[in-house]
Amino acid sequence: MKKVLIIDDEKDIRDSLSSILEDEGFEVFKAMDGREGLSIFEREKPNIVLVDVWMPELDGLQVLKLIKEKDRNAVIIVISGHGTISTAVEAVKIGAYDFLEKPLSIDKVLEVISRGIAGEEKRPLAAGHTNKVGISRGPDILKQKTIGKSIVVYGVGLHSGVKTGMILLPMPEDTGIIFEHIPDGERIPAHIDYVFSVGYASSVKGKNCVVRTIEHLLATCHMYGITNLLIKVSEEVPIFDGSALEICDNIEGAGVVEQGEGVEPLKIREKIDLGQVGEGRYLSIEPSEAFEIDYILDHPRPIGHQTYRFSGDKEDFRNNIAPARTFGFIKDFERLAKMRLGSGARINNVILLNDEEVINTKLRFPDEFVRHKVLDLIGDIYLLNRPIIGKISAKQTGHLENIALVKELKKVASQ
């Protein structure tokens, strides 16, 4: 029988959790404070520890540190009724397996405990939170993938300007890529059905919460083949240095793990042409043997005429697309400021231009602007949460046009 230790100063929480877990077949131990919890941990060696953050004397993070000093392999789930993304990030950084917000969802508690015990749980996600990827036994099947271990990162939101963090957690096959809002706890699939805002960044919205600026993270998941991932974040994915390099570094550090089930790529059989989607703009996708992008960017100085052909290769992405940074004109950021957006733009996380030149940095590539457009497109197109086999031709497109193409692709996928 697996052992679970609950450390919480709220008697109602201890009693309700223990009753449910005992019904699930666990042997449960309860502690009303950190010191009692440490004593029980040493005596019983539980498989799972649930510890509240806010307790008198020793708080949950102190208990977490002390348990990790005794047993670095201990599986500890931190819970809090006043959770913030900074608290969650700190907890996982110290060594917590996961972070749950009160009021607790029993389905989530059981899911996380099951994952913690099994390494990769087989219990399905709570109802309403699944985002099935395309499973196939056909000739083009690819393996589903997740990350090898949890990732914790810090940063600033480009549009909110708020210091924030993000936790990436491995998930079992058939989960899909899912955002979990902290502190609300709402889960929002990274899927075209949940796209909310596509003006200056791609965002997804659930019933109550929005997660913004998801395109660089999704582009990296796309190119590394990650199909199953839980992303705990507040209102916005950090912008980092304006590129996807730090995300690549963290995913490579965590490792990418192949899973048992497959994912079926969406192979384009006929050309889909959105036609003229705006003055001087077009977007289409046609049959090809691989994922490819031909992109044309045509602006007055200082951007000029730039083209880029992307081959769909991970190494090409890592070396030539991921480093390309977000860019914008000073006048555009002034307009965004009036809309209460873009307040996280800094000298070190965006390329700033006036009508004559780049004014704050040296370009990483002479054609860095078009490469960044390719980066955004790779991210947006992954809102189907499955690989695409086809060639995209684009000129002057942004998130709005990219999302329109994904909606057309969804229609094809459902046929």
C-alpha positions in Angstrom: 0.0 0.0 0.0 1.4 3.4 -1.0 1.9 6.0 1.7 0.8 9.6 1.6 1.7 12.3 4.1 -0.5 15.4 4.4 1.1 18.4 6.2 -1.4 21.2 6.6 -2.5 23.4 9.5 -6.1 23.3 8.3 -7.9 20.4 9.9 -10.7 20.4 7.3 -8.1 20.0 4.5 -6.3 17.2 6.3 -9.5 15.3 7.1 -11.1 15.7 3.7 -8.0 14.8 1.7 -7.2 11.8 3.9 -10.7 10.5 3.6 -10.6 10.6 -0.2 -7.1 9.2 -0.5 -8.0 6.3 1.9 -10.9 5.5 -0.3 -8.5 5.4 -3.2 -6.4 2.8 -1.4 -3.6 4.9 0.1 -2.3 4.7 3.6 -2.5 8.3 4.9 -0.6 10.1 7.6 -1.5 13.6 8.8 0.5 16.4 10.4 -0.8 19.7 11.6 2.6 21.6 11.3 6.0 21.3 9.7 7.8 19.8 12.6 5.3 17.0 13.1 5.4 16.4 9.4 9.2 16.1 9.4 9.0 13.6 12.2 6.4 11.5 10.4 8.4 11.6 7.2 11.5 10.2 8.9 9.5 7.5 10.5 7.2 6.4 7.7 9.1 7.2 4.5 5.9 8.1 2.5 5.8 7.8 -1.2 4.1 11.2 -1.6 4.1 14.3 0.6 1.4 17.0 0.3 2.5 20.2 2.1 0.8 23.5 2.5 2.8 26.7 1.9 1.4 28.9 4.6 1.9 27.3 8.1 3.1 28.8 11.4 6.7 28.3 12.5 8.1 26.2 9.6 6.3 27.2 6.3 5.8 24.7 3.5 8.9 25.9 1.5 11.1 25.4 4.5 9.7 21.9 5.0 10.2 21.2 1.3 13.9 22.2 1.7 14.4 20.1 4.8 12.8 17.0 3.3 14.9 17.3 0.1 18.0 17.5 2.3 17.0 14.2 3.9 15.8 12.5 0.6 16.5 14.3 -2.7 14.2 11.7 -4.5 11.2 12.5 -2.3 8.0 13.3 -4.3 6.6 16.5 -2.7 3.5 18.3 -3.9 3.1 21.9 -2.6 -0.4 23.3 -2.1 -1.5 26.8 -1.4 -4.6 28.9 -1.0 -2.8 32.1 -1.9 -0.6 30.8 -4.8 1.2 33.0 -7.2 3.4 32.1 -10.1 6.5 33.3 -8.2 5.6 30.9 -5.3 5.0 28.0 -7.7 8.3 28.7 -9.5 10.2 28.9 -6.2 8.7 25.7 -5.0 9.5 23.7 -8.1 13.0 25.3 -8.2 13.6 24.0 -4.7 12.5 20.5 -5.7 8.7 20.2 -5.5 7.2 17.7 -7.9 4.2 20.0 -8.6 2.2 22.9 -7.2 -1.6 22.8 -6.7 -3.8 25.7 -5.8 -6.7 25.7 -3.3 -9.5 25.0 -3.4 -8.2 21.7 -4.5 -9.6 19.7 -7.4 -9.8 16.1 -6.3 -9.3 15.0 -9.9 -6.1 17.1 -10.1 -4.8 15.8 -6.7 -5.3 12.2 -7.8 -3.8 12.9 -11.2 -0.6 14.4 -9.7 -0.2 11.8 -7.0 -0.6 9.1 -9.6 2.0 10.7 -11.9 4.3 11.2 -8.9 4.1 7.5 -7.9 4.3 6.0 -11.4 6.7 8.5 -13.0 4.2 8.8 -15.9 0.6 8.3 -14.8 -2.0 6.4 -16.7 -5.0 8.1 -15.1 -6.8 10.4 -17.6 -6.9 14.1 -16.9 -9.8 15.7 -15.2 -13.0 15.9 -17.4 -12.9 18.9 -19.7 -9.1 19.2 -19.7 -8.1 16.6 -22.2 -6.8 17.7 -25.6 -6.3 14.5 -27.6 -3.6 14.5 -30.2 -4.1 12.7 -33.5 -3.3 9.1 -32.9 -2.7 6.8 -35.8 -1.3 3.3 -36.7 -0.6 4.5 -40.3 2.6 4.6 -42.2 3.4 8.2 -41.3 3.1 7.7 -37.6 5.5 9.6 -35.3 6.1 9.0 -31.7 4.5 11.3 -29.1 7.0 13.1 -26.9 7.3 15.0 -23.6 10.1 16.5 -21.7 12.4 14.4 -19.5 12.0 16.5 -16.3 10.4 19.7 -15.0 11.7 23.0 -16.2 11.5 26.3 -14.3 12.2 29.7 -15.9 11.8 33.4 -15.1 11.2 36.4 -17.2 9.0 39.4 -18.1 5.7 39.4 -20.0 6.1 41.4 -23.2 2.7 43.0 -23.1 1.9 42.9 -19.4 5.4 44.1 -18.3 5.0 41.9 -15.2 7.9 39.9 -13.8 6.8 36.3 -14.1 7.9 32.7 -14.4 6.8 29.5 -16.0 6.9 25.8 -15.0 6.9 23.1 -17.7 6.0 19.6 -16.5 6.2 16.2 -18.3 2.8 14.7 -19.1 1.6 11.3 -20.3 0.8 10.4 -23.8 -2.5 11.6 -25.3 -2.6 14.7 -23.0 -1.7 17.4 -25.5 -0.1 20.7 -24.6 -2.1 22.4 -21.9 -1.7 25.7 -20.0 -2.6 25.9 -16.4 -3.3 29.4 -15.0 -1.8 30.3 -11.6 -3.4 31.1 -9.3 -6.8 30.3 -10.8 -5.9 26.7 -11.7 -7.9 26.7 -14.9 -6.5 24.5 -17.6 -6.6 25.7 -21.2 -5.5 23.5 -24.2 -3.0 25.1 -26.6 -5.4 24.4 -29.4 -7.1 26.5 -32.2 -10.5 26.1 -30.5 -9.3 28.2 -27.6 -7.5 31.0 -29.5 -8.6 34.3 -28.1 -6.5 37.2 -29.3 -4.3 37.2 -32.4 -3.4 40.9 -33.0 0.0 41.4 -31.5 0.5 37.9 -30.0 -1.3 34.6 -30.0 -3.3 33.9 -26.9 -5.7 31.2 -25.6 -8.7 31.7 -23.3 -10.6 29.4 -21.0 -13.8 30.2 -19.2 -12.2 32.7 -16.8 -8.5 33.0 -17.7 -6.3 34.1 -20.6 -2.7 33.1 -21.4 -0.9 35.4 -23.8 2.2 35.4 -26.1 2.4 31.6 -26.5 3.8 31.5 -30.1 7.6 31.1 -29.3 7.0 28.3 -26.8 4.7 26.5 -29.2 7.2 26.9 -32.1 9.9 25.2 -30.0 7.5 22.4 -29.0 6.6 22.0 -32.7 10.2 21.6 -33.8 11.3 19.4 -30.9 8.2 17.2 -31.5 6.7 17.7 -28.0 3.1 16.7 -28.0 2.4 16.4 -24.3 3.2 19.1 -21.8 1.7 21.0 -18.9 2.7 24.7 -18.7 2.0 26.5 -15.4 2.0 30.2 -15.9 0.2 33.4 -15.0 -1.2 35.7 -17.7 1.7 35.6 -20.1 4.6 33.4 -21.3 7.9 35.3 -20.6 9.4 37.0 -23.5 13.0 36.2 -22.5 15.4 38.0 -24.9 12.6 38.2 -27.6 13.6 34.9 -29.2 13.1 31.2 -28.5 16.7 30.4 -27.7 16.2 30.1 -23.9 13.3 27.8 -24.4 15.4 25.6 -26.7 18.2 25.6 -24.1 15.9 24.5 -21.3 14.2 21.8 -23.3 17.5 20.4 -24.4 18.7 20.5 -20.8 15.6 18.6 -19.7 15.7 16.2 -22.6 12.9 15.0 -24.9 11.4 11.6 -24.2 9.6 9.4 -26.8 6.4 7.9 -25.6 4.5 4.7 -26.5 1.6 6.1 -28.5 1.9 7.7 -31.9 0.8 11.0 -33.4 -0.5 11.3 -36.9 0.9 14.2 -39.0 -1.6 16.2 -41.0 -0.4 15.5 -44.6 -1.6 18.2 -47.0 -3.2 16.5 -50.1 -4.6 19.6 -51.9 -3.5 23.2 -51.9 -5.3 25.5 -49.5 -5.1 29.2 -50.6 -6.3 32.0 -48.4 -5.7 34.3 -51.3 -5.2 38.0 -50.7 -5.7 38.3 -47.0 -4.9 42.0 -47.0 -3.1 44.5 -49.1 0.1 42.9 -50.4 -0.4 39.7 -48.2 -1.0 36.1 -49.1 -0.9 32.8 -47.4 -1.2 29.2 -48.7 -0.2 25.6 -48.0 0.3 22.9 -50.6 1.4 19.3 -50.7 5.1 18.5 -50.0 7.2 15.7 -48.6 8.2 17.7 -45.5 7.2 20.7 -43.5 8.5 23.8 -45.3 8.0 27.6 -45.2 8.7 30.1 -47.9 8.3 33.6 -46.4 8.6 37.0 -48.0 8.8 40.2 -45.9 8.5 43.4 -47.9 8.8 46.7 -45.9 10.3 50.1 -46.5 13.6 50.9 -44.8 15.1 49.9 -42.5 13.7 46.4 -42.9 13.5 46.2 -46.7 12.9 43.1 -48.8 13.7 39.8 -47.1 13.0 36.2 -47.9 13.6 33.0 -46.1 13.1 29.3 -46.9 12.8 27.0 -43.8 13.3 23.3 -44.3 11.4 22.1 -41.3 14.6 20.6 -39.7 15.1 20.9 -35.9 18.8 22.0 -36.3 17.8 24.6 -38.9 15.3 25.9 -36.4 17.7 25.9 -33.4 20.5 27.7 -35.3 18.6 29.9 -37.7 15.1 30.6 -36.5 15.0 30.4 -32.7 17.6 33.2 -32.2 15.5 35.7 -34.2 14.0 38.3 -31.9 10.7 40.2 -31.7 10.9 43.5 -33.4 8.8 46.7 -33.7 8.9 50.4 -34.5 9.0 52.9 -31.7 5.8 54.4 -33.0 4.1 50.9 -32.7 5.2 50.5 -29.1 3.8 54.0 -28.4 0.5 52.9 -29.8 0.6 49.6 -27.8 1.3 51.6 -24.7 -2.0 53.5 -25.2 -3.7 50.1 -25.4 -1.9 49.0 -22.2 0.2 46.5 -24.2 3.9 46.2 -24.9 4.9 47.5 -21.5 7.4 44.7 -21.1 9.5 45.7 -24.0 13.1 46.4 -22.9 16.3 47.3 -24.7 17.4 43.7 -24.2 14.3 41.8 -25.3 13.1 43.4 -28.5 14.6 45.0 -31.6 13.5 48.6 -31.7 13.5 50.6 -35.0 12.8 54.1 -36.1 12.2 55.1 -39.7 15.9 54.9 -40.5 17.6 52.2 -38.5 17.8 49.7 -35.6 18.4 51.9 -32.6 19.1 49.5 -29.6 21.0 46.4 -30.7 23.1 44.7 -33.3 21.2 42.2 -35.5 22.0 38.6 -35.1 21.3 38.0 -38.8 21.0 40.5 -41.7 17.6 39.1 -42.3 16.6 38.6 -38.6 13.1 40.2 -39.2 11.9 37.6 -41.7 13.3 34.8 -39.6 11.3 36.0 -36.7 8.1 36.0 -38.8 8.9 32.3 -39.6 9.3 31.7 -35.9 5.8 33.1 -35.2 4.3 31.1 -38.0 5.9 27.8 -36.8 4.3 28.5 -33.4 0.9 29.4 -34.7 0.6 26.5 -37.0 1.2 24.1 -34.0 -2.2 25.1 -32.5 -3.5 21.9 -34.0 -1.0 20.1 -31.6 0.2 17.8 -34.4 2.9 17.9 -37.1 2.1 19.3 -40.6 3.5 17.8 -43.8 3.2 20.5 -46.4 4.7 23.7 -47.8 3.5 27.1 -46.6 4.0 30.1 -48.8 3.5 33.4 -46.9 4.0 37.1 -47.6 3.6 39.8 -44.9 1.4 37.7 -42.7 0.9 38.0 -39.0 -0.9 36.1 -36.3 -4.3 37.0 -37.6 -3.6 35.4 -41.0 -1.7 32.4 -39.5 -4.7 31.6 -37.3 -7.0 31.8 -40.3 -4.9 29.1 -42.0 -4.9 26.9 -38.9 -8.7 27.1 -38.9 -8.8 25.9 -42.5 -6.4 23.1 -41.6 -8.7 22.0 -38.8 -11.5 21.6 -41.3 -9.2 19.3 -43.4 -8.2 17.3 -40.3 -11.8 16.7 -39.4 -12.7 15.3 -42.8 
